[in-house]
Amino acid sequence: MKDLILGNTKLESRLILAPMAGVTDVPFRKIVREIGNFLMYSEMVASQAVIRNVKRTHKMMDNADDELTSVQLVGADPKVMAQAAKLSYDLGAKFLDINMGCPVKKIVKSEAGSALMRNEKLATDIINSVVKSVPIPVTLKIRLGWNLEHKNAIEIAKIAEQEGIQMISVHGRTRSQLYSGKANWTEVGKVKNAVNIPVIVNGDIIDINSANIALQESQADGVMIGRGALGHPWILKDIDNFMKTGNIQHAFIPDIEKKNILINHMNYIFEFYETSTAIKMSRRVMTYYCHGTKNASKIRQKINFLNTIGEIFDMADKIFEN
């Protein structure tokens, strides 16, 4: 495999953290950065909100001085997307990503996200306008197509390469599949074979085994992990080590280390959000960390009733107790 290079930056890892709404915020990205030097994506950011200077949106774009964070923009107006890209760059973004993969009804209804795969002319105009508006690398995230009858990821990828996109991430499902069924990594491989820029395989990658098979079936240049990292971000270290060494052994993570990661995550949440928001966010994040722990269902029930900072941290201290 060739080195993954974006602009003047050689990526240290072929593992990339996917953009996830309500998940890949600054606190989570801080935790991931402590685990390894992975390229990370912000939460999906609405281009209209960027140019309207919406405070909450700009806060989502805070890259915490991280040199390997990409801001992902979503929208359906080439001019607005270009303006948002320029503002993102002015605010410090080192990389930008165009979202053409989000399957959520609200986004698709506005002709953005994966809806753009139905309109290759508009998709081309958006890619062209964003790439021309900033001097930093621009990447693209897509799906296989709108539905099984209309799979045009290859056509979109060729357009993207021609218009200056430097890397493409492909989720191995169509929009109509949402997150059902199984990601088709072989179809991602067809995109890889059609272009000369790096292609990243995405969808259903949750551990070393799935990363290994996804790479074999797609021959992609790297893997993008999303939901698989929720509640156990240490899996990123395992996958990264496998991709660098071929070692398929999972590292043993002591419960005390898991607890420290969780507590750090809680601290970052309370540093970043106002207290009322932080409490709600902490409850949700802790339920992810409960997965696979002893008495997980009972713990989740208790988490729902935590209402103070003290209660939050007391619970965080107990989740990984045997």
C-alpha positions as CSV (number, residue, x, y, z in Angstrom):
1,M,0.0,0.0,0.0
2,K,1.1,3.5,-0.7
3,D,1.3,6.1,2.1
4,L,-1.8,8.0,2.8
5,I,-1.0,11.6,2.1
6,L,-3.4,14.6,2.2
7,G,-1.8,17.8,0.9
8,N,1.5,18.0,2.7
9,T,0.4,15.7,5.5
10,K,1.5,12.1,5.6
11,L,-1.0,10.3,7.8
12,E,0.6,8.1,10.5
13,S,-2.3,5.7,10.5
14,R,-4.6,4.1,7.9
15,L,-7.4,4.1,10.5
16,I,-9.8,7.1,10.3
17,L,-12.5,8.0,12.8
18,A,-15.8,8.6,11.0
19,P,-18.0,11.7,11.5
20,M,-20.9,10.8,13.7
21,A,-23.6,13.3,14.7
22,G,-23.8,13.8,18.4
23,V,-20.8,11.6,19.0
24,T,-17.5,12.9,17.4
25,D,-17.6,16.1,19.4
26,V,-14.5,17.7,20.9
27,P,-14.6,15.6,24.1
28,F,-14.7,12.4,22.2
29,R,-12.0,13.5,19.8
30,K,-9.7,14.4,22.7
31,I,-10.1,10.8,24.0
32,V,-9.4,9.4,20.6
33,R,-6.3,11.6,20.2
34,E,-4.9,10.3,23.5
35,I,-5.2,6.8,22.0
36,G,-3.5,7.5,18.7
37,N,-2.7,9.8,15.9
38,F,-5.7,9.1,13.7
39,L,-7.4,11.4,11.2
40,M,-10.7,12.4,12.8
41,Y,-13.8,14.0,11.5
42,S,-16.0,16.5,13.3
43,E,-19.7,16.0,13.6
44,M,-21.5,16.8,10.3
45,V,-21.8,20.6,10.1
46,A,-24.6,22.4,8.3
47,S,-23.1,24.8,5.8
48,Q,-26.0,27.3,6.2
49,A,-25.5,27.4,10.0
50,V,-21.8,28.1,9.5
51,I,-22.3,31.2,7.4
52,R,-25.1,32.4,9.7
53,N,-22.5,32.2,12.5
54,V,-24.7,29.9,14.7
55,K,-22.8,29.6,18.0
56,R,-23.6,25.9,18.5
57,T,-22.4,25.0,15.0
58,H,-19.2,26.9,15.4
59,K,-18.6,25.2,18.7
60,M,-19.0,21.8,16.9
61,M,-16.2,22.9,14.6
62,D,-13.7,23.6,17.4
63,N,-10.8,21.3,16.6
64,A,-9.1,21.9,19.9
65,D,-5.9,22.8,18.1
66,D,-5.8,19.3,16.6
67,E,-3.8,19.1,13.5
68,L,-5.6,15.9,12.3
69,T,-9.2,17.0,12.5
70,S,-11.3,17.4,9.4
71,V,-14.5,19.5,9.4
72,Q,-17.3,17.8,7.5
73,L,-19.8,20.1,5.7
74,V,-23.2,19.2,4.5
75,G,-25.4,21.2,2.2
76,A,-27.0,21.5,-1.3
77,D,-26.0,25.0,-2.5
78,P,-22.6,25.2,-4.1
79,K,-22.1,28.9,-3.2
80,V,-23.1,28.3,0.4
81,M,-20.9,25.3,0.7
82,A,-18.0,27.3,-0.7
83,Q,-18.6,30.1,1.8
84,A,-18.8,27.6,4.7
85,A,-15.6,26.0,3.5
86,K,-13.8,29.3,3.5
87,L,-15.1,30.2,6.9
88,S,-14.1,26.8,8.2
89,Y,-10.6,27.4,6.9
90,D,-10.4,30.8,8.4
91,L,-11.4,29.3,11.8
92,G,-8.5,26.9,11.6
93,A,-9.7,23.8,9.7
94,K,-6.8,21.8,8.3
95,F,-8.9,19.5,6.2
96,L,-12.5,19.6,4.9
97,D,-14.9,16.8,3.9
98,I,-18.0,17.0,1.8
99,N,-20.9,14.9,3.0
100,M,-22.7,13.0,0.3
101,G,-23.4,9.9,2.4
102,C,-25.8,10.9,5.2
103,P,-29.1,8.9,4.7
104,V,-31.1,10.8,7.4
105,K,-34.5,11.9,6.1
106,K,-34.2,15.5,7.2
107,I,-30.9,15.9,5.3
108,V,-32.0,14.0,2.2
109,K,-35.2,16.1,2.1
110,S,-33.1,19.2,1.6
111,E,-31.4,17.5,-1.3
112,A,-28.1,17.2,0.7
113,G,-26.2,14.2,2.0
114,S,-26.8,11.0,0.0
115,A,-29.5,12.8,-2.0
116,L,-26.7,14.4,-4.0
117,M,-25.8,11.0,-5.5
118,R,-29.1,11.3,-7.4
119,N,-27.9,14.6,-8.9
120,E,-24.5,14.3,-10.4
121,K,-24.5,17.8,-11.9
122,L,-25.2,19.4,-8.5
123,A,-22.7,17.1,-6.8
124,T,-20.1,18.2,-9.4
125,D,-20.8,21.9,-8.8
126,I,-20.5,21.5,-5.0
127,I,-17.3,19.6,-5.2
128,N,-15.8,22.2,-7.7
129,S,-16.9,25.2,-5.6
130,V,-15.6,23.8,-2.3
131,V,-12.2,22.6,-3.7
132,K,-11.7,26.0,-5.4
133,S,-12.6,28.0,-2.3
134,V,-9.8,26.7,0.1
135,P,-6.1,25.9,-0.1
136,I,-6.4,22.8,2.1
137,P,-7.2,19.2,1.2
138,V,-10.8,18.4,0.5
139,T,-12.1,14.8,0.8
140,L,-15.5,13.2,0.1
141,K,-17.7,10.7,1.9
142,I,-20.3,8.8,-0.2
143,R,-22.4,5.7,-0.3
144,L,-22.7,3.1,-3.0
145,G,-25.6,5.0,-4.5
146,W,-29.2,5.9,-3.9
147,N,-30.5,2.3,-4.0
148,L,-29.5,-1.1,-5.4
149,E,-30.9,-0.2,-8.8
150,H,-29.0,3.1,-8.9
151,K,-25.4,2.5,-7.7
152,N,-23.2,5.3,-9.1
153,A,-20.4,5.5,-6.6
154,I,-17.9,4.9,-9.3
155,E,-19.2,7.8,-11.4
156,I,-19.2,10.1,-8.4
157,A,-15.7,9.0,-7.5
158,K,-14.4,9.7,-11.0
159,I,-16.0,13.2,-10.9
160,A,-14.5,13.8,-7.5
161,E,-11.0,12.9,-8.6
162,Q,-11.3,15.1,-11.7
163,E,-12.4,18.0,-9.6
164,G,-9.6,17.8,-7.1
165,I,-10.9,15.7,-4.3
166,Q,-7.9,14.1,-2.5
167,M,-9.5,11.1,-0.8
168,I,-12.9,9.3,-0.9
169,S,-14.5,7.3,1.9
170,V,-17.2,4.9,0.8
171,H,-19.8,3.4,3.0
172,G,-20.7,0.0,1.6
173,R,-24.5,0.5,1.6
174,T,-26.9,2.5,-0.5
175,R,-29.0,5.3,0.9
176,S,-32.1,3.1,0.8
177,Q,-30.4,0.5,3.0
178,L,-29.8,3.1,5.7
179,Y,-27.8,0.9,8.2
180,S,-29.7,-2.4,7.6
181,G,-28.2,-5.5,6.1
182,K,-24.4,-5.8,5.7
183,A,-22.0,-3.4,4.2
184,N,-20.7,-4.6,0.8
185,W,-17.0,-4.1,0.9
186,T,-16.5,-5.8,-2.5
187,E,-18.5,-2.9,-4.1
188,V,-16.2,-0.5,-2.4
189,G,-13.3,-2.3,-4.1
190,K,-14.8,-1.4,-7.5
191,V,-14.6,2.2,-6.6
192,K,-11.0,1.7,-5.5
193,N,-10.2,0.2,-8.9
194,A,-11.8,3.1,-10.8
195,V,-9.7,6.0,-9.4
196,N,-6.2,6.8,-8.5
197,I,-6.8,8.7,-5.3
198,P,-7.0,7.0,-1.9
199,V,-10.3,5.2,-1.2
200,I,-11.3,4.4,2.4
201,V,-13.7,1.5,3.2
202,N,-16.4,2.3,5.7
203,G,-19.4,0.4,7.2
204,D,-19.6,-2.5,9.7
205,I,-16.0,-2.2,10.8
206,I,-16.0,-2.8,14.5
207,D,-12.8,-4.8,15.3
208,I,-9.6,-6.3,14.0
209,N,-11.4,-9.2,12.2
210,S,-13.9,-6.9,10.4
211,A,-11.1,-4.4,9.5
212,N,-9.0,-7.3,8.1
213,I,-11.9,-8.7,5.9
214,A,-13.0,-5.2,4.8
215,L,-9.4,-4.5,3.6
216,Q,-9.1,-7.9,1.8
217,E,-12.5,-7.5,0.0
218,S,-12.1,-3.9,-0.9
219,Q,-8.3,-3.6,-1.3
220,A,-8.9,-0.1,0.1
221,D,-6.2,2.3,1.2
222,G,-7.5,2.5,4.8
223,V,-10.5,1.8,7.0
224,M,-13.0,4.2,8.6
225,I,-14.6,3.2,11.9
226,G,-17.7,4.8,13.3
227,R,-20.2,3.1,15.7
228,G,-17.7,0.4,16.5
229,A,-15.7,2.8,18.6
230,L,-18.6,3.9,20.8
231,G,-18.0,3.0,24.4
232,H,-14.7,1.3,23.8
233,P,-12.4,3.7,21.9
234,W,-9.4,1.5,22.8
235,I,-10.4,-0.8,19.9
236,L,-8.8,1.9,17.7
237,K,-5.4,1.0,19.1
238,D,-6.0,-2.7,18.3
239,I,-7.0,-2.0,14.7
240,D,-4.2,0.5,14.1
241,N,-1.6,-2.0,15.5
242,F,-3.0,-4.7,13.2
243,M,-2.8,-2.5,10.1
244,K,0.8,-1.6,10.9
245,T,2.1,-5.0,12.0
246,G,-0.4,-7.7,10.9
247,N,-0.8,-8.7,14.5
248,I,-4.4,-9.9,15.0
249,Q,-4.2,-10.2,18.7
250,H,-6.3,-7.9,20.8
251,A,-4.5,-6.0,23.4
252,F,-5.5,-6.6,27.0
253,I,-6.9,-3.4,28.4
254,P,-7.1,-3.4,32.2
255,D,-10.4,-2.3,33.8
256,I,-8.5,0.5,35.6
257,E,-7.3,1.9,32.2
258,K,-10.9,1.7,30.8
259,K,-12.1,3.5,33.9
260,N,-9.6,6.3,33.5
261,I,-10.5,6.7,29.9
262,L,-14.2,7.0,30.9
263,I,-13.5,9.5,33.6
264,N,-11.3,11.6,31.3
265,H,-14.2,11.6,28.8
266,M,-16.6,12.8,31.5
267,N,-14.1,15.6,32.5
268,Y,-13.8,16.7,28.9
269,I,-17.6,16.8,28.5
270,F,-18.0,19.0,31.6
271,E,-15.2,21.3,30.4
272,F,-16.8,21.7,26.9
273,Y,-20.5,22.0,27.6
274,E,-22.7,23.9,30.1
275,T,-23.5,21.8,33.1
276,S,-27.1,20.9,32.2
277,T,-26.1,19.8,28.7
278,A,-23.0,18.0,30.0
279,I,-25.1,15.9,32.4
280,K,-27.4,14.8,29.6
281,M,-24.4,14.1,27.3
282,S,-22.6,12.2,30.1
283,R,-25.5,9.9,30.8
284,R,-25.7,9.0,27.1
285,V,-21.9,8.5,26.7
286,M,-21.8,6.3,29.8
287,T,-24.4,3.9,28.4
288,Y,-22.1,3.2,25.5
289,Y,-19.2,2.3,27.9
290,C,-21.6,-0.1,29.7
291,H,-21.7,-2.5,26.8
292,G,-20.3,-5.8,27.8
293,T,-19.8,-5.0,31.4
294,K,-21.2,-6.9,34.4
295,N,-24.8,-5.9,35.2
296,A,-24.9,-3.6,32.2
297,S,-28.7,-3.4,32.0
298,K,-29.1,-2.5,35.7
299,I,-26.3,0.1,35.4
300,R,-28.0,1.7,32.4
301,Q,-31.2,2.1,34.3
302,K,-29.4,3.9,37.1
303,I,-27.6,6.1,34.7
304,N,-30.9,7.5,33.4
305,F,-31.6,9.0,36.8
306,L,-28.3,10.7,37.4
307,N,-28.8,14.5,37.8
308,T,-25.6,15.9,39.4
309,I,-22.0,16.1,38.6
310,G,-21.2,14.1,41.7
311,E,-23.5,11.3,40.7
312,I,-22.1,11.2,37.2
313,F,-18.5,10.7,38.5
314,D,-19.5,8.3,41.2
315,M,-21.1,6.1,38.6
316,A,-18.2,6.5,36.2
317,D,-15.9,5.2,39.0
318,K,-18.0,2.0,39.4
319,I,-18.9,0.9,35.8
320,F,-15.7,-1.3,35.4
321,E,-15.7,-2.8,38.9
322,N,-15.9,-6.6,38.9
